[in-house]
Amino acid sequence: MNTDATAAQLRRGVAGPCILALLESGSRYGLEIVKDLDAAGQLLTSQGTVYPLLNRLSEAGWVTSRWEVADGERPRRYYDITPAGRDELNSFRDEWSRFTSAVDTLLVRSEKEISHV
Amino acid sequence: MSETPLVPPIVAAYLEQFDTVAGRLPIGRRRRLRSEIVDHLLELVPNHLGDEDARLALIEFGTPEEILAQETRAEQEPKSRRLLVAGIAVTAAVLAGGVALFVSQVAGPEQSEVPASSAAATAQIVTSLPSGEDRVTEGPAFQEYASIIADLPALPEGAEWPSGVPAGTVVGVVPDGSGVMEAGLGQNIANYTYVCAWEFEYLTAASKGDDDRMDAAYLALSAWSTDDFWAGSDPSRIWAAHTLGPLLDGNVNNLRLDVPTMCFNAGIPVQYYALVEQGL
């Protein structure tokens, strides 16, 4: 199994919900989202791919955006989570909990079986 | 005269590469993605960054192909990240005043880009003999203008470069004889003529609901906004945010307000209400 490819697929699968989770704690602009995802554990395959993800979240009605111009700073497009986005995030949390629990169970059991051999 | 390009050449090269590969994206989506990438890269790769650091930053950002793959939900991971080599020599900026007033009005309520009564054929306002002052073909301002328009990208279909510069700029001498106008006047006229033509083109295309023409006009204006001439006047990209940003959301109000200012700077008088009356 190609671990890098598996990791990339995992990141692709969870990046959207992770962005929703970031936005749940407050508005962010693109570069901030990228930095926070990086800090959490390099959750993007590359930085620029955040924008197609944001577009998808926006098309789904889970994220909105607006321009903000602060004195002395460059204008930035800020992203916010919508109520529908919060619902989606909560659904994902439940699903993720079940999923990781199932995978953990399987991985631990498999590891124990190998150690008994 | 600055020796340092205001948009790092490696970023300009990246954007050119993006424009080449993004052609297959749906209209509208390409505009928005490009706008997001421009803003991100200009913040990620500031001008003072060394070449090697800039190259590494762009590798972290990902190639246009990678981003496009994500956009089109491609399943395959791109095989490798290509090294990005700057291929464009961005010339140093020559900024000599004449900075346009920014349209800072907050965008009004969103409106359709296609008015109920779509305008009939709308002639371009940038022609070989546009309205306004008579045009002259002599003097340093004209020489500079002629040199600059030879290097600027093409105008939209139906537009033509004015054959000369406004008579008031003749030979670069201030009319009362008190001095000589600054170098750069011809460059200003050329650039504002370019943006005047493309802004008008966007309004015309929007009034007809012509997505292809809107797309072409948006890309021309977006590329111009990162060129040295304008990037030097507007390093914080206020104009792009106020004028081009709302277009991504289907709002032409700020662009319509900007046309008279840009065209005025090109020596082409345009009345805001005349645009409205034409359904633009």
Interface residues (C-beta under 8 A of the other chain):
Chain A: A5 A8 R12 G30 L31 V34 T45 S46 Q47 G48 T49 Y51 P52 L53 L54 N55 W67 V69 E73 R74 P75 R76 R77
Chain B: R29 R32 L33 E36 I37 D39 H40 L42 E43 L44 E60 F61 G62 T63 P64 E66 I67 Q70 E71 E77 R81 P235 S236 R237 I238 A240 A241 H242 G245
